[in-house]
Structures are given as structure tokens and as C-alpha cells.
Amino acid sequence: MYYYSLNEYLKNTFGEKVYKISLNGGMTCPNRDGTLSSKGCIFCSKGGSGEFSADKLLSVTEQIEQAKKKIKTKTDCKRFIAYFQPFTNTYADVSYLHKIFYEAIENPDIAVLSIATRPDCLGKDVLQLIDELNKIKPMWIELGLQTIHKQTADYIRRCYELEVYNDAVSALKEIDVTVITHIILGLPFETREMMLESVKYAGERSNGIKLQLLHVLKDTDLLTDYEKGLFKTLSLEEYIDILCDCIEILPKDVVIHRLTGDGDKKLLVSPLWSADKKRVLNSINKAFKERNIEQGSKII
């Protein structure tokens, strides 16, 4: 069977390699600033999952140029995805969002503008701005759903109901914006069946999906529960087995943006095997071969 990888999608859409640049818009999160909670999601680092993004004190243009210089040492890629990553990137006054998003999307080397946010931070004024931007270049909105199960959502302090996600997806589809949903595999107390239910649910509603291994990081409340022995993280073999099942149940036109994820090695507590990226990718490729899973575009 074939799955639609991000590399294939970009090649089919743009006819060339497109490299992602992680940008920092300098925002926070309603789950951090006391609006909903002051603790944040239980797994989220102090950097708001933006340990690999640029310095927020730099302008958007400066961040892009700095990233391009680093990328030139690895690849001759000439077009880029501007990815606003840390925290909640629509959680600001729309005038500020207008400024930074237009600065990114009007850069001639930017092919796509991708924004990671919460589904409860997409008000009418923000959606109007996204609609405007989407008429200039493709817009991707990445929503951190993580799970469809209320008990888990409450435990991880997601602080919004599933219906909020559904409404956000509907609103984005009405303006023809690409929706990418983030799902975490290995959340505490979830069974394989629960994880697959979340993946199936997201896949039926999204244009793309990011599958992320649960990382236990330093200075998080998740670490406290892990050290108490309340849950275990997945082994490499368990993760890959679940990952293969996920690929097999996803709709064939859903673009798979991520098969795993990198935790900051300075913060990572568990699972330590995830820090060996080469081993992880080789193991995934081997398992895919054994289960006749190939990336490609024959399905489209």
C-alpha cells in the first residue's frame, strides 16, 4: 500500500524540494497566561514546543534569512515553508498577526505559510486574515488536537472540548484552508485502540496529519507523573507497530507530515531511544517494508 508523504506532496505541488523554516512570533498561549490555565498542557516544555525555532527578538525577515543561511550548508533548496511554531500563533491582536504573517508570506522565497495554533484561538477576525493570506499563497493551519478522548484531554489539560476542534475545522474548510492535525501517540493511560480512534477521526477531517511520539521532558508536570511510575512511555517496537496501523487506517489522500518527532536532547527524559534519529528512521523504514507500506503518489 502507498501513503502520501509530505515530500511527495511538495514535489507534486511545487515541482521541487521545499524546506521548512521554524519561526517564532513571540506569542504565548491562553493555557499559560491565566486565561484558561497558568500551567499549560502537561507535556509542553517551557519553550512551547519551539526549542528549534528562531530567536523571537529578531524580525520575521531576519529569522528567515538566518534560517536560510543554515539551510544552505545542507541543501540548495530555494523555496521554503514559513512555520510559526512555538506556543499559539493566532493568540494576539489581529493587527500584530497581520504584520508578521504578511511579512512572511510576501517574502519571495516563501512558498507556504504554516501556522500552529489552538482551535479555540480562531476568531472571526483571525479567520478573515487567514482567508486574505490564503489568496496570496497557500495557508496551512496546524491544530493541536492530540487526542479525541475527553478523559485524556482533561488529564493533559488541553482546555477545550472536541466540538471546538470540529467547529474550527469546518470554519477553515469554508475558506479552503489546509488543515493539519497533530496527534500524540503514547499518551498516558491510552490503549492502542484509543490512539487509532484519534488518528482515524483526525484523518477523516484533515488534509494532513502529524503523528508525534509522546516525549517526557524536563520541567513538565508530565515528568512528575512519570517519575511516580504512573505510566510508561512506548518502546521503539511498540511505537512503530502502532505507527504502521495508523498508516493503514488513514485515508489515502491525507498527507502525512510527520511519522515521529524530535525532542530536545537537553530536555528529553524518556523515551531515550527517540534521540537516535537514524536508528528510529531505519527501524520505521524496515517495518514499512515488512508490511508493504511505501511512500508515493500512485494513490492520488
N, C-alpha and C positions, 0 to 999 in steps of 0.2 A: 504494500500500500504506500501511497505518497502523502506527505504532509506539505503544507505551503509555508516554507520558511521565509523569514524576513529578507534574507539575501536574494531569494528568488523573486519575491515581490518587488524589491527595489530594482532589480535588474529588468524585470518585465515592465515596470512603470517608468523608470528613468533611463534605461538603457546603459547604465553604468553603475559602478560602486558608489554608494552614498554612506558617509561616515557620520556617526552620531557625536555631537558635542554637548556635554553636560554643562548647563548654565545655572547660575544662582541669581534669582530675582530678589533675594533679601527679604522674603516673606516668612511668616510664622504659620500658625495653624489654630483654628478655633478649639482644637483639642489640647492646646498648650497654653493659650493666653488667658484661660479662665472663662471663656465664653461657654464652652461645653465642659471642659475639664482643664486642669492645670498639669496633669500628669502625662498626657499624650497616650498613644497606643502603647500597649505593654511591651511590644517588641522593638519599638522605634528608638534609635540612638539619639544622642543629643544633637547630632548634625542633621536629623530629619531625613535620613537615608541619602544624604548628599555628600558623603565623605570624599567622593571622587569628582565633585563639581568644582567650578572655578571660584575664585575669591569674590564674594559679594560686594566688596568695596570697589571693584573695577566696573566700568560701564559695560553694557552688553556687548558693544563693539569691541572693546578691549578684551573681554573674555573670549569672544570668538577668535580674534586674531592670535591671542595667546595659545588657544587650543590648536589652531591650525598649524602653528609653528611646531608644536609637539608631534602632531599627526604626520607632518612631512618627514619625520625621521623613520616612520613606519610604512607609509604608503604615499602614492602620488594622487590620491583621491582629491577631487576638485570641488565636489558638491557635498553639502552637509545637512544633517538634521539638527536644528536648534532645539535642544531638550531642556526645558525648565524643570529641574528635578527635585531639589530639596523642599521639604515641607509641603504647603498647599499653595499652588501657584496661581490661584484666582482669588486668594484671600487678601485683597487690598482694594483701595478705591479704584474705580474703573479708569480714572484719568491716569493713574500710575501704570495700570496694566496696559493701557493704550500706548503709553510712551515706550515701555520696554519691549512689548510684543511687536510694535511697528518697527522699532529699531532692529530687531532680529529679522523679521520677515522681509524687510526691504534691503537687507544685505544681499548683494547679487550672488554670493556663493551658497546661500541658504536655499535648500530645495523644499524643506518641510519644517513647519513649526509644531513641536510636540509639547504639550503641557500636562504635567502630572498634578492632579488635584483631587479634592473630595467631591462626591456628587451633591453634597449639601452646600457647596460654595459656587453654584452656577445660577446666580440670579438673572433676571431678565436683561439687565444692563450688560452683564458679562456675556450672556448668550448673544446679544446683539453685536458686541465687539467680536466675538468668535466668528459670527456669521460674516462680518465685514472682512476679517482676515482670511477666511476660507475662500473668498472670492479672489484673493491675490495669489495665494499659494496654498497647497494642501495643509489642513489643520488636523492634528491628531490630539484627542483628549484622552488622557490615561487616568482611569478611575481605580482607586484602591479599594476594591471590594473585599478581597482576601478570603471570604467565606460567605455562604448563604445561610448558615446555621446560626440562629439567634443566640443560643447558649454560648457558642464560641465567640460571636461578635461582642456579646456582653463581657465575656472574660477578657478579650483583648482590648476592651474599651474603645471600640470603633466609634461609638456615639452617634450612629444613625441607623435607621431601620432599612430593611431590604427594599421597601417600597420607594424610598428616596433614591436609591440607585436606579430602580426601574423608571422613575419619572425623569431622571437625568438622561438616561439612555434615550428615552422617547423624545425628549426635547432636542438632543443633539442630532438624532436621526432626522428630525423635521427640517433641520437646516443643512442636512447632508454632510455632517462632520464625522470623520472616522473615530470610532470608539474602541479603545484598547483597555481591557480589563485585567487587573492584577489579581492573581490568586496565589495564596501561600499554601504549599504542601507540607504537611507535618505539624500543623498547629496542634497544641496540646489537647488531648482527650478526643481528637477526631479519628474516626476509623477510615480505612481506605474507601469504603462506600460513601462516607460523608464528603471526602475530598473529591471523589469523582462526581458526585452530585453538584458540587460547586463549579467544577470545571465544565460540566455539561450545561448548566444553567447559564454561565457566562458566555460560553461558546455559541449558544443559541441566540444571544442578544448583541454580540460584539463583532466588530470587523477583525479584531486582533486580540491576542491574549498573551500575557506574560506569566509564565509558571515559575514560581520562586520557592526555593528551599527555605524552610524556617532556619534562621540563624539566631543563636543566643549570643547576645553582645554584652560587653561590659557596661556597667552603669545603666542597666534597664531593669524594670520590675520583673521582666521575664526571667532574668538571671536569678533573682531571688527565689522564684518558684522552682527553677531548675536545680539550684543548689540544695533545696529542701527535698529533692527527689520526687517531686510531684508529677514529673513527666520525663520522657526520654526523647532525644532527637532521633531522626531516622538514620539508619546506616546507609552507606552508599548503595548497597544492593537493594534495600527496601525502596529508596528514593527512585532508582532507575526503573524498578518494576512498576511502581505507581505511575511514573512518567510515561512509560510505554502504554499503559492502559489509558492515560489521558489523551495521548496522540490518537489512539484508535477510536475514541468516542467523540472527538471534536469534529464539527462539520468541516468538510474538506476545503471550503473556501475561506476558512478563518486563518489569518496569518499568525503564525507562531513567532512572536518577537523574542521570546526567551525560553530556554529549556532548563535553566538553573539560575544561579546568581552568585556574585562575588561579595562576601562580607569583608570589611576592612580587617586585614590580618592583625592589626594592632588591637582591635576590639573583640575579635572572634574568640568565643569560649567553646562553642560546640555547634555543629559537628566539625571537628578539626580536619576531617578528610576533605571538606569542601574547599579548603585553602589550596589544595593541589589541583589547580585548574586543568593542567594537562592530563592528569590521571582521570579526572571526572569526565572530561570530554571524550577521551579514548574509551572509557567504560560505557558511556552513553552510545557512542558510535558502534561499539561491539554488540551491545544489546539490541540496538536498532537493526543491525544486520541479521542477528539471530531471529528476530521477529519480522523480518522483511519489511521494515519501515524505512522509506527513503524520502529525502527531501527532493522536491521538484515542482514542476508546474504542469504536469500532464493532467492533473485533476481540474485545471481551470478551463 
